[in-house]
Amino acid sequence: MNLLLWPLLVLSVLGNAVASFTPADTAVHLAFGTVTALTATALVVRRVRTGP
């Protein structure tokens, strides 16, 4: 699962950065931000549940 979450997190952060430098619609920012928040949360939850 982590093999999918990390690339998704990187792509969503990069997408949000690109959207910040272009005249993108607010919906684009919200979509990338939501994906970023969800993937980061999933990674943290998985880390906490499995331990170090």
All heavy atoms as TSV, in Angstrom:
chain	resi	resn	atom	element	x	y	z
A	1	MET	N	N	0.819	-1.196	0.000
A	1	MET	CA	C	0.000	0.000	0.000
A	1	MET	C	C	0.862	1.259	0.000
A	1	MET	O	O	0.531	2.228	-0.655
A	1	MET	CB	C	-0.927	-0.032	1.216
A	1	MET	CG	C	-1.883	1.122	1.248
A	1	MET	SD	S	-3.047	1.082	-0.082
A	1	MET	CE	C	-4.555	1.192	0.781
A	2	ASN	N	N	1.963	1.231	0.768
A	2	ASN	CA	C	2.848	2.391	0.807
A	2	ASN	C	C	3.445	2.685	-0.560
A	2	ASN	O	O	3.743	3.841	-0.869
A	2	ASN	CB	C	3.962	2.193	1.820
A	2	ASN	CG	C	3.477	2.372	3.245
A	2	ASN	OD1	O	2.370	2.813	3.479
A	2	ASN	ND2	N	4.309	2.013	4.186
A	3	LEU	N	N	3.605	1.641	-1.376
A	3	LEU	CA	C	4.153	1.836	-2.718
A	3	LEU	C	C	3.216	2.667	-3.590
A	3	LEU	O	O	3.651	3.273	-4.561
A	3	LEU	CB	C	4.431	0.486	-3.384
A	3	LEU	CG	C	5.568	-0.323	-2.764
A	3	LEU	CD1	C	5.671	-1.686	-3.431
A	3	LEU	CD2	C	6.880	0.423	-2.878
A	4	LEU	N	N	1.955	2.699	-3.249
A	4	LEU	CA	C	1.001	3.533	-3.984
A	4	LEU	C	C	0.816	4.903	-3.339
A	4	LEU	O	O	0.597	5.898	-4.038
A	4	LEU	CB	C	-0.360	2.832	-4.068
A	4	LEU	CG	C	-0.405	1.523	-4.846
A	4	LEU	CD1	C	-1.784	0.902	-4.723
A	4	LEU	CD2	C	-0.044	1.754	-6.293
A	5	LEU	N	N	0.896	4.941	-2.015
A	5	LEU	CA	C	0.630	6.194	-1.312
A	5	LEU	C	C	1.738	7.228	-1.500
A	5	LEU	O	O	1.453	8.418	-1.678
A	5	LEU	CB	C	0.407	5.929	0.177
A	5	LEU	CG	C	-0.896	5.217	0.538
A	5	LEU	CD1	C	-0.927	4.885	2.017
A	5	LEU	CD2	C	-2.089	6.055	0.153
A	6	TRP	N	N	2.993	6.796	-1.454
A	6	TRP	CA	C	4.095	7.757	-1.591
A	6	TRP	C	C	4.110	8.443	-2.955
A	6	TRP	O	O	4.199	9.671	-3.017
A	6	TRP	CB	C	5.438	7.099	-1.279
A	6	TRP	CG	C	5.685	7.001	0.193
A	6	TRP	CD1	C	5.656	5.889	0.951
A	6	TRP	CD2	C	5.963	8.091	1.092
A	6	TRP	NE1	N	5.906	6.199	2.262
A	6	TRP	CE2	C	6.104	7.542	2.382
A	6	TRP	CE3	C	6.104	9.461	0.932
A	6	TRP	CZ2	C	6.387	8.320	3.491
A	6	TRP	CZ3	C	6.384	10.229	2.042
A	6	TRP	CH2	C	6.523	9.666	3.300
A	7	PRO	N	N	4.038	7.699	-4.058
A	7	PRO	CA	C	3.998	8.391	-5.358
A	7	PRO	C	C	2.766	9.285	-5.514
A	7	PRO	O	O	2.848	10.367	-6.096
A	7	PRO	CB	C	3.974	7.257	-6.383
A	7	PRO	CG	C	4.522	6.085	-5.678
A	7	PRO	CD	C	4.147	6.252	-4.236
A	8	LEU	N	N	1.634	8.843	-4.964
A	8	LEU	CA	C	0.431	9.662	-5.028
A	8	LEU	C	C	0.617	10.961	-4.252
A	8	LEU	O	O	0.199	12.031	-4.698
A	8	LEU	CB	C	-0.764	8.883	-4.489
A	8	LEU	CG	C	-2.119	9.563	-4.565
A	8	LEU	CD1	C	-2.480	9.904	-6.009
A	8	LEU	CD2	C	-3.186	8.679	-3.947
A	9	LEU	N	N	1.270	10.876	-3.100
A	9	LEU	CA	C	1.543	12.075	-2.310
A	9	LEU	C	C	2.450	13.038	-3.073
A	9	LEU	O	O	2.180	14.239	-3.141
A	9	LEU	CB	C	2.177	11.696	-0.971
A	9	LEU	CG	C	2.536	12.850	-0.038
A	9	LEU	CD1	C	1.277	13.570	0.419
A	9	LEU	CD2	C	3.322	12.345	1.153
A	10	VAL	N	N	3.499	12.507	-3.665
A	10	VAL	CA	C	4.431	13.351	-4.421
A	10	VAL	C	C	3.728	14.003	-5.608
A	10	VAL	O	O	3.890	15.203	-5.858
A	10	VAL	CB	C	5.653	12.523	-4.885
A	10	VAL	CG1	C	6.504	13.304	-5.858
A	10	VAL	CG2	C	6.470	12.085	-3.683
A	11	LEU	N	N	2.930	13.229	-6.341
A	11	LEU	CA	C	2.223	13.787	-7.498
A	11	LEU	C	C	1.210	14.855	-7.087
A	11	LEU	O	O	1.067	15.871	-7.779
A	11	LEU	CB	C	1.519	12.670	-8.265
A	11	LEU	CG	C	2.427	11.736	-9.048
A	11	LEU	CD1	C	1.613	10.601	-9.650
A	11	LEU	CD2	C	3.172	12.495	-10.124
A	12	SER	N	N	0.535	14.637	-5.974
A	12	SER	CA	C	-0.449	15.629	-5.548
A	12	SER	C	C	0.222	16.913	-5.076
A	12	SER	O	O	-0.276	18.013	-5.328
A	12	SER	CB	C	-1.365	15.062	-4.465
A	12	SER	OG	O	-0.639	14.768	-3.296
A	13	VAL	N	N	1.364	16.790	-4.406
A	13	VAL	CA	C	2.097	17.987	-3.977
A	13	VAL	C	C	2.624	18.738	-5.194
A	13	VAL	O	O	2.518	19.966	-5.274
A	13	VAL	CB	C	3.244	17.604	-3.015
A	13	VAL	CG1	C	4.186	18.767	-2.798
A	13	VAL	CG2	C	2.679	17.132	-1.692
A	14	LEU	N	N	3.191	18.008	-6.149
A	14	LEU	CA	C	3.684	18.654	-7.367
A	14	LEU	C	C	2.544	19.287	-8.163
A	14	LEU	O	O	2.695	20.384	-8.708
A	14	LEU	CB	C	4.435	17.644	-8.236
A	14	LEU	CG	C	5.775	17.176	-7.708
A	14	LEU	CD1	C	6.339	16.082	-8.602
A	14	LEU	CD2	C	6.748	18.333	-7.582
A	15	GLY	N	N	1.433	18.598	-8.236
A	15	GLY	CA	C	0.268	19.153	-8.940
A	15	GLY	C	C	-0.227	20.430	-8.295
A	15	GLY	O	O	-0.589	21.392	-8.982
A	16	ASN	N	N	-0.237	20.459	-6.987
A	16	ASN	CA	C	-0.663	21.663	-6.271
A	16	ASN	C	C	0.334	22.799	-6.488
A	16	ASN	O	O	-0.057	23.962	-6.630
A	16	ASN	CB	C	-0.830	21.358	-4.794
A	16	ASN	CG	C	-1.837	22.262	-4.135
A	16	ASN	OD1	O	-2.416	23.125	-4.767
A	16	ASN	ND2	N	-2.043	22.055	-2.859
A	17	ALA	N	N	1.618	22.463	-6.522
A	17	ALA	CA	C	2.631	23.494	-6.773
A	17	ALA	C	C	2.484	24.077	-8.178
A	17	ALA	O	O	2.569	25.290	-8.368
A	17	ALA	CB	C	4.023	22.914	-6.584
A	18	VAL	N	N	2.268	23.216	-9.154
A	18	VAL	CA	C	2.075	23.691	-10.530
A	18	VAL	C	C	0.812	24.537	-10.620
A	18	VAL	O	O	0.798	25.582	-11.279
A	18	VAL	CB	C	2.021	22.497	-11.511
A	18	VAL	CG1	C	1.558	22.935	-12.884
A	18	VAL	CG2	C	3.378	21.826	-11.595
A	19	ALA	N	N	-0.231	24.104	-9.950
A	19	ALA	CA	C	-1.486	24.859	-9.977
A	19	ALA	C	C	-1.316	26.228	-9.320
A	19	ALA	O	O	-1.995	27.189	-9.689
A	19	ALA	CB	C	-2.587	24.074	-9.274
A	20	SER	N	N	-0.400	26.332	-8.387
A	20	SER	CA	C	-0.166	27.615	-7.717
A	20	SER	C	C	0.491	28.630	-8.646
A	20	SER	O	O	0.282	29.832	-8.503
A	20	SER	CB	C	0.719	27.423	-6.489
A	20	SER	OG	O	0.045	26.673	-5.517
A	21	PHE	N	N	1.296	28.139	-9.583
A	21	PHE	CA	C	2.004	29.037	-10.490
A	21	PHE	C	C	1.258	29.279	-11.791
A	21	PHE	O	O	1.718	30.038	-12.642
A	21	PHE	CB	C	3.400	28.493	-10.794
A	21	PHE	CG	C	4.317	28.570	-9.605
A	21	PHE	CD1	C	4.690	27.429	-8.918
A	21	PHE	CD2	C	4.794	29.797	-9.163
A	21	PHE	CE1	C	5.523	27.504	-7.818
A	21	PHE	CE2	C	5.628	29.884	-8.069
A	21	PHE	CZ	C	5.997	28.733	-7.394
A	22	THR	N	N	0.136	28.631	-11.964
A	22	THR	CA	C	-0.689	28.839	-13.161
A	22	THR	C	C	-2.043	29.378	-12.726
A	22	THR	O	O	-2.436	29.252	-11.571
A	22	THR	CB	C	-0.882	27.515	-13.922
A	22	THR	OG1	O	-1.544	26.578	-13.074
A	22	THR	CG2	C	0.442	26.945	-14.395
A	23	PRO	N	N	-2.760	29.977	-13.647
A	23	PRO	CA	C	-4.091	30.498	-13.282
A	23	PRO	C	C	-5.132	29.383	-13.192
A	23	PRO	O	O	-6.128	29.371	-13.915
A	23	PRO	CB	C	-4.401	31.483	-14.409
A	23	PRO	CG	C	-3.619	30.981	-15.575
A	23	PRO	CD	C	-2.387	30.354	-15.006
A	24	ALA	N	N	-4.901	28.431	-12.303
A	24	ALA	CA	C	-5.804	27.298	-12.153
A	24	ALA	C	C	-7.021	27.686	-11.311
A	24	ALA	O	O	-6.972	28.598	-10.487
A	24	ALA	CB	C	-5.083	26.129	-11.507
A	25	ASP	N	N	-8.084	26.972	-11.543
A	25	ASP	CA	C	-9.334	27.196	-10.823
A	25	ASP	C	C	-9.180	26.731	-9.362
A	25	ASP	O	O	-8.334	25.902	-9.042
A	25	ASP	CB	C	-10.450	26.412	-11.504
A	25	ASP	CG	C	-11.823	26.787	-10.999
A	25	ASP	OD1	O	-12.039	27.975	-10.703
A	25	ASP	OD2	O	-12.686	25.886	-10.915
A	26	THR	N	N	-9.998	27.262	-8.499
A	26	THR	CA	C	-9.962	26.895	-7.090
A	26	THR	C	C	-10.246	25.410	-6.900
A	26	THR	O	O	-9.680	24.777	-6.000
A	26	THR	CB	C	-10.987	27.724	-6.289
A	26	THR	OG1	O	-10.705	29.102	-6.496
A	26	THR	CG2	C	-10.931	27.415	-4.817
A	27	ALA	N	N	-11.086	24.844	-7.731
A	27	ALA	CA	C	-11.412	23.422	-7.621
A	27	ALA	C	C	-10.172	22.550	-7.814
A	27	ALA	O	O	-10.037	21.504	-7.181
A	27	ALA	CB	C	-12.475	23.053	-8.636
A	28	VAL	N	N	-9.259	22.988	-8.664
A	28	VAL	CA	C	-8.021	22.237	-8.889
A	28	VAL	C	C	-7.182	22.238	-7.617
A	28	VAL	O	O	-6.663	21.199	-7.195
A	28	VAL	CB	C	-7.231	22.827	-10.075
A	28	VAL	CG1	C	-5.888	22.143	-10.236
A	28	VAL	CG2	C	-8.039	22.747	-11.352
A	29	HIS	N	N	-7.055	23.402	-6.997
A	29	HIS	CA	C	-6.301	23.494	-5.742
A	29	HIS	C	C	-6.942	22.626	-4.651
A	29	HIS	O	O	-6.243	21.943	-3.907
A	29	HIS	CB	C	-6.234	24.940	-5.255
A	29	HIS	CG	C	-5.370	25.813	-6.084
A	29	HIS	ND1	N	-4.000	25.805	-5.996
A	29	HIS	CD2	C	-5.682	26.731	-7.034
A	29	HIS	CE1	C	-3.503	26.682	-6.846
A	29	HIS	NE2	N	-4.503	27.250	-7.489
A	30	LEU	N	N	-8.262	22.680	-4.567
A	30	LEU	CA	C	-8.957	21.883	-3.562
A	30	LEU	C	C	-8.794	20.391	-3.817
A	30	LEU	O	O	-8.618	19.612	-2.879
A	30	LEU	CB	C	-10.443	22.246	-3.536
A	30	LEU	CG	C	-10.778	23.612	-2.948
A	30	LEU	CD1	C	-12.259	23.909	-3.117
A	30	LEU	CD2	C	-10.395	23.674	-1.488
A	31	ALA	N	N	-8.829	19.981	-5.060
A	31	ALA	CA	C	-8.675	18.563	-5.389
A	31	ALA	C	C	-7.285	18.067	-5.009
A	31	ALA	O	O	-7.146	17.033	-4.348
A	31	ALA	CB	C	-8.944	18.338	-6.874
A	32	PHE	N	N	-6.252	18.804	-5.435
A	32	PHE	CA	C	-4.892	18.395	-5.092
A	32	PHE	C	C	-4.659	18.455	-3.587
A	32	PHE	O	O	-3.995	17.581	-3.019
A	32	PHE	CB	C	-3.859	19.260	-5.819
A	32	PHE	CG	C	-3.641	18.857	-7.253
A	32	PHE	CD1	C	-3.868	19.756	-8.266
A	32	PHE	CD2	C	-3.191	17.593	-7.578
A	32	PHE	CE1	C	-3.667	19.410	-9.591
A	32	PHE	CE2	C	-2.979	17.227	-8.890
A	32	PHE	CZ	C	-3.220	18.126	-9.905
A	33	GLY	N	N	-5.186	19.471	-2.935
A	33	GLY	CA	C	-5.027	19.587	-1.485
A	33	GLY	C	C	-5.714	18.464	-0.741
A	33	GLY	O	O	-5.178	17.947	0.250
A	34	THR	N	N	-6.878	18.069	-1.206
A	34	THR	CA	C	-7.598	16.964	-0.578
A	34	THR	C	C	-6.842	15.657	-0.731
A	34	THR	O	O	-6.697	14.896	0.230
A	34	THR	CB	C	-9.009	16.833	-1.186
A	34	THR	OG1	O	-9.713	18.063	-0.989
A	34	THR	CG2	C	-9.781	15.701	-0.564
A	35	VAL	N	N	-6.339	15.405	-1.924
A	35	VAL	CA	C	-5.565	14.179	-2.153
A	35	VAL	C	C	-4.303	14.189	-1.292
A	35	VAL	O	O	-3.944	13.173	-0.694
A	35	VAL	CB	C	-5.226	14.016	-3.649
A	35	VAL	CG1	C	-4.258	12.872	-3.872
A	35	VAL	CG2	C	-6.488	13.802	-4.464
A	36	THR	N	N	-3.647	15.329	-1.203
A	36	THR	CA	C	-2.445	15.437	-0.375
A	36	THR	C	C	-2.769	15.152	1.088
A	36	THR	O	O	-2.058	14.383	1.751
A	36	THR	CB	C	-1.821	16.837	-0.508
A	36	THR	OG1	O	-1.488	17.064	-1.884
A	36	THR	CG2	C	-0.580	16.983	0.339
A	37	ALA	N	N	-3.819	15.763	1.590
A	37	ALA	CA	C	-4.191	15.567	2.996
A	37	ALA	C	C	-4.579	14.119	3.277
A	37	ALA	O	O	-4.181	13.551	4.309
A	37	ALA	CB	C	-5.333	16.502	3.365
A	38	LEU	N	N	-5.322	13.505	2.383
A	38	LEU	CA	C	-5.756	12.126	2.595
A	38	LEU	C	C	-4.589	11.138	2.535
A	38	LEU	O	O	-4.507	10.221	3.359
A	38	LEU	CB	C	-6.822	11.743	1.567
A	38	LEU	CG	C	-8.175	12.414	1.747
A	38	LEU	CD1	C	-9.109	12.056	0.590
A	38	LEU	CD2	C	-8.799	12.032	3.072
A	39	THR	N	N	-3.690	11.328	1.584
A	39	THR	CA	C	-2.567	10.404	1.488
A	39	THR	C	C	-1.601	10.586	2.660
A	39	THR	O	O	-1.091	9.603	3.196
A	39	THR	CB	C	-1.811	10.550	0.156
A	39	THR	OG1	O	-1.428	11.909	-0.033
A	39	THR	CG2	C	-2.644	10.091	-1.009
A	40	ALA	N	N	-1.361	11.821	3.063
A	40	ALA	CA	C	-0.486	12.058	4.217
A	40	ALA	C	C	-1.101	11.451	5.479
A	40	ALA	O	O	-0.396	10.821	6.276
A	40	ALA	CB	C	-0.246	13.546	4.403
A	41	THR	N	N	-2.387	11.609	5.648
A	41	THR	CA	C	-3.072	11.027	6.804
A	41	THR	C	C	-2.993	9.512	6.778
A	41	THR	O	O	-2.730	8.872	7.809
A	41	THR	CB	C	-4.538	11.484	6.842
A	41	THR	OG1	O	-4.583	12.909	6.904
A	41	THR	CG2	C	-5.272	10.899	8.026
A	42	ALA	N	N	-3.199	8.926	5.620
A	42	ALA	CA	C	-3.133	7.462	5.504
A	42	ALA	C	C	-1.733	6.952	5.835
A	42	ALA	O	O	-1.584	5.930	6.507
A	42	ALA	CB	C	-3.539	7.036	4.099
A	43	LEU	N	N	-0.714	7.658	5.379
A	43	LEU	CA	C	0.657	7.243	5.676
A	43	LEU	C	C	0.960	7.343	7.172
A	43	LEU	O	O	1.602	6.458	7.744
A	43	LEU	CB	C	1.651	8.075	4.874
A	43	LEU	CG	C	1.764	7.716	3.393
A	43	LEU	CD1	C	2.515	8.803	2.633
A	43	LEU	CD2	C	2.439	6.375	3.219
A	44	VAL	N	N	0.496	8.396	7.816
A	44	VAL	CA	C	0.722	8.561	9.256
A	44	VAL	C	C	-0.024	7.480	10.034
A	44	VAL	O	O	0.528	6.871	10.949
A	44	VAL	CB	C	0.301	9.976	9.720
A	44	VAL	CG1	C	0.257	10.064	11.232
A	44	VAL	CG2	C	1.237	11.015	9.147
A	45	VAL	N	N	-1.259	7.229	9.669
A	45	VAL	CA	C	-2.050	6.209	10.371
A	45	VAL	C	C	-1.401	4.839	10.213
A	45	VAL	O	O	-1.295	4.078	11.182
A	45	VAL	CB	C	-3.511	6.194	9.852
A	45	VAL	CG1	C	-4.252	4.961	10.311
A	45	VAL	CG2	C	-4.218	7.463	10.296
A	46	ARG	N	N	-0.946	4.519	9.018
A	46	ARG	CA	C	-0.280	3.230	8.800
A	46	ARG	C	C	0.994	3.138	9.628
A	46	ARG	O	O	1.292	2.083	10.196
A	46	ARG	CB	C	0.018	3.028	7.324
A	46	ARG	CG	C	-1.220	2.781	6.487
A	46	ARG	CD	C	-0.910	2.598	5.021
A	46	ARG	NE	N	0.046	1.534	4.755
A	46	ARG	CZ	C	-0.276	0.240	4.675
A	46	ARG	NH1	N	-1.513	-0.132	4.860
A	46	ARG	NH2	N	0.646	-0.659	4.413
A	47	ARG	N	N	1.720	4.214	9.729
A	47	ARG	CA	C	2.969	4.227	10.513
A	47	ARG	C	C	2.680	4.039	11.998
A	47	ARG	O	O	3.377	3.302	12.697
A	47	ARG	CB	C	3.717	5.531	10.265
A	47	ARG	CG	C	4.960	5.692	11.050
A	47	ARG	CD	C	5.997	4.712	10.625
A	47	ARG	NE	N	7.243	4.993	11.327
A	47	ARG	CZ	C	8.334	4.298	11.181
A	47	ARG	NH1	N	8.361	3.298	10.345
A	47	ARG	NH2	N	9.399	4.605	11.860
A	48	VAL	N	N	1.673	4.720	12.502
A	48	VAL	CA	C	1.330	4.629	13.916
A	48	VAL	C	C	0.827	3.222	14.262
A	48	VAL	O	O	1.168	2.677	15.303
A	48	VAL	CB	C	0.289	5.709	14.296
A	48	VAL	CG1	C	-0.298	5.464	15.664
A	48	VAL	CG2	C	0.908	7.083	14.204
A	49	ARG	N	N	0.036	2.653	13.379
A	49	ARG	CA	C	-0.524	1.326	13.643
A	49	ARG	C	C	0.524	0.221	13.582
A	49	ARG	O	O	0.435	-0.746	14.329
A	49	ARG	CB	C	-1.640	1.013	12.652
A	49	ARG	CG	C	-2.907	1.748	12.958
A	49	ARG	CD	C	-4.017	1.273	12.083
A	49	ARG	NE	N	-5.250	1.971	12.392
A	49	ARG	CZ	C	-6.348	1.866	11.689
A	49	ARG	NH1	N	-6.389	1.093	10.629
A	49	ARG	NH2	N	-7.421	2.533	12.053
A	50	THR	N	N	1.497	0.348	12.681
A	50	THR	CA	C	2.484	-0.725	12.527
A	50	THR	C	C	3.690	-0.521	13.433
A	50	THR	O	O	4.440	-1.462	13.659
A	50	THR	CB	C	2.970	-0.818	11.073
A	50	THR	OG1	O	3.562	0.419	10.674
A	50	THR	CG2	C	1.849	-1.180	10.143
A	51	GLY	N	N	3.904	0.673	13.910
A	51	GLY	CA	C	5.039	0.945	14.783
A	51	GLY	C	C	6.309	1.221	13.981
A	51	GLY	O	O	6.298	1.223	12.755
A	52	PRO	N	N	7.421	1.429	14.691
A	52	PRO	CA	C	8.678	1.787	14.013
A	52	PRO	C	C	9.302	0.684	13.224
A	52	PRO	O	O	9.138	-0.323	12.985
A	52	PRO	CB	C	9.614	2.196	15.133
A	52	PRO	CG	C	8.908	1.962	16.402
A	52	PRO	CD	C	7.530	1.511	16.115
